[in-house]
Amino acid sequence: MEKSKTILGIDPGTNILGFGIVRVDSKGPHYVDMGVFDLRKIKDPYEKLANIFAGVSELIEQHQPDELAVESPFYGKNAQVVLKLGRAQGAALTAAVLKGIPVAEYAPRKAKIAICGNGAASKEQVAMMIQKTLKVELDPKYLDATDALAIALCHHYQMTNPLAKAGGKNDWEKFLADNPDRIKK
């Protein structure tokens, strides 16, 4: 790896939005910052979106991330919840796109598999693995922020996975063609 890379992870929400920032260098990923935007006291849904946009813009100015990774909304029992999460995600993505920052999106299950090896892992299990991976003590009251760190780490793992670069987890032929030096005869 030539230079360090900073990744901003976002766990979108219209009541609580989590963010997590990691810096990756030749020694691996390192914890930079994490937190939440608590929007529960704001009643106007459009004001919440403006706050998300402003908050993510401020994080971008402060930390100068090279990439943004965001958790994709997942379908639940209530379609209105998915729509609200999509709006929150859109506000965060717009802040990044307007600054020219590349964006990647990951399903919650994919991030949990990347961090815990189990797509059904609990928020507490994700937080524990994040603590071990980044070698930091994290406050358990910030589970939305640890989810955001998981999204950032998932993005790092995805970008450093040789099979992901080859075009897919089952694209062995392309991987072997692109990496002849990795073949033992």
PERA-V943778 format. One record per residue. N is the residue number from 1. SS is DSSP state (~ for helix, > for strand, _ for the rest). PSI is psi in degrees with one decimal (none if undefined). Layout:
n->[N,N]
ss->[SS,SS]
psi->[PSI,PSI]
This chain:
n->[1,2,3,4,5,6,7,8,9,10,11,12,13,14,15,16,17,18,19,20,21,22,23,24,25,26,27,28,29,30,31,32,33,34,35,36,37,38,39,40,41,42,43,44,45,46,47,48,49,50,51,52,53,54,55,56,57,58,59,60,61,62,63,64,65,66,67,68,69,70,71,72,73,74,75,76,77,78,79,80,81,82,83,84,85,86,87,88,89,90,91,92,93,94,95,96,97,98,99,100,101,102,103,104,105,106,107,108,109,110,111,112,113,114,115,116,117,118,119,120,121,122,123,124,125,126,127,128,129,130,131,132,133,134,135,136,137,138,139,140,141,142,143,144,145,146,147,148,149,150,151,152,153,154,155,156,157,158,159,160,161,162,163,164,165,166,167,168,169,170,171,172,173,174,175,176,177,178,179,180,181,182,183,184,185]
ss->[_,_,_,_,>,>,>,>,>,>,>,_,_,_,_,>,>,>,>,>,>,>,>,>,>,_,_,>,>,>,>,>,>,>,>,>,>,>,_,_,_,_,_,_,~,~,~,~,~,~,~,~,~,~,~,~,~,~,~,~,~,~,~,_,_,_,>,>,>,>,>,_,_,_,_,_,_,_,~,~,~,~,~,~,~,~,~,~,~,~,~,~,~,~,~,~,~,~,_,_,_,>,>,>,>,>,_,~,~,~,~,~,~,~,~,~,_,_,_,_,_,_,~,~,~,~,~,~,~,~,~,~,~,~,_,_,_,_,_,~,~,~,~,~,~,~,~,~,~,~,~,~,~,~,~,~,~,~,~,~,_,~,~,~,~,~,_,_,_,_,_,~,~,~,~,~,~,~,_,~,~,~,_,_,_]
psi->[128.0,-51.5,168.2,156.4,136.1,130.6,126.6,120.6,140.6,129.0,97.8,148.5,151.3,-10.2,-48.6,122.9,125.1,145.2,149.1,139.9,128.4,148.9,132.9,128.2,-165.2,-16.9,1.7,-166.3,145.8,141.5,135.6,-54.7,160.0,161.5,-172.7,153.1,113.1,108.0,11.0,-26.4,-12.2,121.3,-35.5,118.1,-28.1,-30.1,-35.1,-44.6,-40.7,-39.3,-39.3,-48.3,-48.2,-42.1,-44.5,-37.8,-41.2,-42.2,-40.2,-43.3,-42.3,-43.0,-11.2,56.9,149.3,-28.0,155.2,133.0,133.1,145.3,133.8,146.8,144.0,150.1,127.7,-154.6,-21.6,114.3,-30.3,-36.3,-43.0,-42.1,-43.1,-42.1,-39.4,-38.2,-44.5,-42.7,-44.5,-39.6,-42.3,-43.2,-39.2,-41.1,-41.9,-46.5,-39.1,-21.8,3.1,22.1,126.6,143.6,141.0,149.3,136.1,138.5,147.7,-40.0,-40.3,-42.2,-41.0,-38.2,-42.7,-36.2,-44.7,-14.5,8.1,115.5,-11.8,17.2,147.3,164.8,-36.1,-40.0,-40.9,-46.3,-41.9,-44.2,-35.7,-43.9,-44.6,-41.4,-45.6,-4.1,50.6,156.4,126.9,141.4,122.7,-12.4,-8.1,49.1,-27.7,-32.3,-38.4,-32.3,-38.5,-38.7,-37.8,-39.6,-42.8,-44.0,-39.7,-42.7,-44.5,-48.2,-40.0,-40.8,-19.8,2.2,117.2,-30.2,-33.4,-40.6,-28.3,-14.0,0.4,157.5,-19.5,12.9,62.3,-39.9,-45.8,-41.9,-47.4,-39.3,-36.9,-13.3,58.3,-26.0,-13.6,-0.3,125.2,132.8,none]
